[in-house]
Amino acid sequence: MKTIMVDMDDVITDGNFTNFLEEFLGKKINVNDSKVYYRQELIEGKEEEFKKIYQYKNLYENAPLLDGCYEVLKRLNEKYDIYIVTSYIWGKDIINPEENLKNKFQYLKEKLPFINPNKYIFTQNKKLLNFDIRIDDRISGLENGKINLLFNSWSNNTITEKELKEKNIIRVKNWYDIESVLNELDK
């Protein structure tokens, strides 16, 4: 059975981080218009102030799954060995890692009950792990895969199709696109 690595943030859910940023900054944020790679860059110089307010807040409380995620992952779980691989440590320590780990674990267990919690892997370095298929919104999470699917996101929309082709990466726009690409590759 082929193995699939699925990233969590911006692939399974968007979480609440953008909401926290908007609340903190007092304005609406359109991440598609911002020129940052990580949303936390929007609070540069104010990290300690942000941390005092938000470090223990649950990034995943009431956060919906992305459209099609549940249904497609449930179907894929019947054909593949699926692992959720995600980091719980934030740069500049603005979110408490212990709390974030607990919240991610609980969110996955509640929202995707058909995936065994023994198949959650929490790590900063996805390169250490080997999977047949990788699904991530960051190119760095796609190294070492045989099939690499870049989940379309605000953080990767400037990467050209030419660059992706050179790295053997297929851009997918949503969960139904993932299912379609994998079904086509299985033929």
Phi and psi in degrees as a GROMACS rama.xvg file:
@    title "Ramachandran Plot"
@    xaxis  label "Phi"
@    yaxis  label "Psi"
@TYPE xy
-71.855  147.614  LYS-2
-101.09  144.349  THR-3
-124.913  130.962  ILE-4
-100.178  127.324  MET-5
-120.766  123.216  VAL-6
-72.5383  158.77  ASP-7
-98.1431  -58.8188  MET-8
-72.3104  127.185  ASP-9
68.2407  12.2264  ASP-10
-125.462  -48.345  VAL-11
-91.3459  -42.2214  ILE-12
-149.5  156.107  THR-13
-88.8583  -11.7359  ASP-14
61.9027  -160.438  GLY-15
-115.103  7.76136  ASN-16
-60.7808  -41.9425  PHE-17
-62.4291  -38.9322  THR-18
-60.9449  -42.6329  ASN-19
-63.421  -41.4628  PHE-20
-62.3717  -45.5045  LEU-21
-61.6772  -42.5904  GLU-22
-62.3257  -45.6266  GLU-23
-65.7204  -44.353  PHE-24
-83.2502  -15.5694  LEU-25
71.8381  28.4775  GLY-26
-155.35  158.039  LYS-27
-72.9025  140.081  LYS-28
-117.294  129.72  ILE-29
-107.103  99.9924  ASN-30
-62.1827  -25.4065  VAL-31
-66.775  -26.9477  ASN-32
-90.4792  -17.5307  ASP-33
-76.9708  154.086  SER-34
-102.553  31.3781  LYS-35
-108.675  153.624  VAL-36
-90.4676  -38.054  TYR-37
-114.737  131.961  TYR-38
-57.7014  -30.8135  ARG-39
-64.5378  -15.4791  GLN-40
-63.7863  -20.4893  GLU-41
-69.0082  -15.0407  LEU-42
-112.115  19.8096  ILE-43
-51.3154  130.018  GLU-44
89.6981  -11.6332  GLY-45
-120.654  18.2468  LYS-46
-59.4318  -43.0597  GLU-47
-64.9276  -39.9389  GLU-48
-64.3384  -44.3413  GLU-49
-61.6528  -46.1747  PHE-50
-58.3647  -40.5953  LYS-51
-58.3356  -34.5532  LYS-52
-88.7863  -41.1363  ILE-53
-112.501  -5.80826  TYR-54
-59.7831  -25.9519  GLN-55
-107.656  4.04482  TYR-56
-75.2114  149.348  LYS-57
-84.0229  112.377  ASN-58
-66.9152  -15.7336  LEU-59
-116.408  -0.346122  TYR-60
-61.4886  122.29  GLU-61
62.32  15.9889  ASN-62
-79.2313  128.464  ALA-63
-77.252  156.245  PRO-64
-69.9327  152.637  LEU-65
-66.3022  152.519  LEU-66
-52.7141  126.417  ASP-67
84.2122  -9.87356  GLY-68
-57.5403  -52.4806  CYS-69
-59.1829  -53.052  TYR-70
-63.5196  -46.0817  GLU-71
-68.5851  -45.2957  VAL-72
-61.7976  -37.36  LEU-73
-62.0333  -43.8066  LYS-74
-67.7581  -43.5898  ARG-75
-64.0957  -32.4325  LEU-76
-63.7743  -20.4264  ASN-77
-79.3045  -21.4328  GLU-78
-109.76  -21.2311  LYS-79
-129.932  161.902  TYR-80
-95.3117  103.53  ASP-81
-99.05  133.414  ILE-82
-123.291  136.698  TYR-83
-95.3691  120.995  ILE-84
-121.464  118.345  VAL-85
-149.715  154.961  THR-86
-93.5392  152.775  SER-87
-121.838  0.0692776  TYR-88
-103.417  127.241  ILE-89
-97.7971  143.501  TRP-90
-59.2428  146.755  GLY-91
61.4455  13.9317  LYS-92
53.4089  40.6247  ASP-93
-84.6592  -17.3943  ILE-94
-121.507  131.935  ILE-95
-62.8903  119.676  ASN-96
-63.886  -38.6151  PRO-97
-63.6543  -43.1986  GLU-98
-66.4931  -42.6881  GLU-99
-64.1903  -41.2266  ASN-100
-59.517  -48.5985  LEU-101
-60.7194  -45.3437  LYS-102
-65.9289  -39.3175  ASN-103
-64.0019  -46.1093  LYS-104
-57.8051  -48.8732  PHE-105
-64.0357  -40.086  GLN-106
-61.6774  -49.2908  TYR-107
-62.164  -43.0891  LEU-108
-63.1114  -39.0108  LYS-109
-75.5705  -45.7369  GLU-110
-83.5081  -27.9582  LYS-111
-128.015  64.7624  LEU-112
-64.3205  -17.5148  PRO-113
-80.5244  -8.79979  PHE-114
-99.4996  121.224  ILE-115
-61.0968  129.653  ASN-116
-56.7972  -20.218  PRO-117
-67.1376  -10.4151  ASN-118
-104.642  19.497  LYS-119
-95.8216  128.168  TYR-120
-122.214  122.068  ILE-121
-106.798  111.813  PHE-122
-155.033  154.156  THR-123
-85.386  -27.1157  GLN-124
-115.026  91.79  ASN-125
-71.7697  -17.7988  LYS-126
-62.9585  -22.8154  LYS-127
-70.5587  -17.1554  LEU-128
-106.624  142.368  LEU-129
-107.32  128.755  ASN-130
-138.93  151.978  PHE-131
-70.1339  -41.8652  ASP-132
-127.188  134.563  ILE-133
-123.185  134.644  ARG-134
-125.533  116.956  ILE-135
-153.674  159.788  ASP-136
-97.1697  0.499169  ASP-137
-121.857  135.223  ARG-138
-59.7966  -35.5552  ILE-139
-60.1546  -25.7475  SER-140
-83.2219  -2.15214  GLY-141
-104.985  3.73635  LEU-142
-71.9429  142.342  GLU-143
80.8279  8.7768  ASN-144
-94.3943  153.777  GLY-145
-80.3526  -40.4388  LYS-146
-120.722  122.891  ILE-147
-120.289  116.858  ASN-148
-111.965  117.115  LEU-149
-89.9453  112.786  LEU-150
-74.6356  120.855  PHE-151
-59.2338  130.846  ASN-152
-152.237  162.021  SER-153
-55.9526  -30.4812  TRP-154
-78.7943  -12.214  SER-155
-126.515  11.0119  ASN-156
-73.7524  -6.17312  ASN-157
-94.1505  -5.69574  THR-158
-76.1658  125.751  ILE-159
-79.353  159.008  THR-160
-63.1348  -32.9115  GLU-161
-62.4777  -45.9734  LYS-162
-61.0737  -42.0677  GLU-163
-64.7952  -42.7502  LEU-164
-61.6476  -41.0052  LYS-165
-62.1069  -28.3797  GLU-166
-100.167  8.24596  LYS-167
59.4258  47.1608  ASN-168
-121.061  136.258  ILE-169
-107.068  125.761  ILE-170
-80.5205  132.623  ARG-171
-119.887  139.67  VAL-172
-89.9472  -24.5989  LYS-173
-164.824  -177.362  ASN-174
-68.4263  -33.1168  TRP-175
-68.328  -34.0512  TYR-176
-64.8485  -41.3712  ASP-177
-57.7449  -49.3537  ILE-178
-60.8129  -43.0757  GLU-179
-62.538  -46.751  SER-180
-61.7942  -45.3151  VAL-181
-66.8719  -39.1491  LEU-182
-61.4895  -41.3093  ASN-183
-65.9695  -40.8962  GLU-184
-70.324  -25.4131  LEU-185
-77.2657  -12.1811  ASP-186
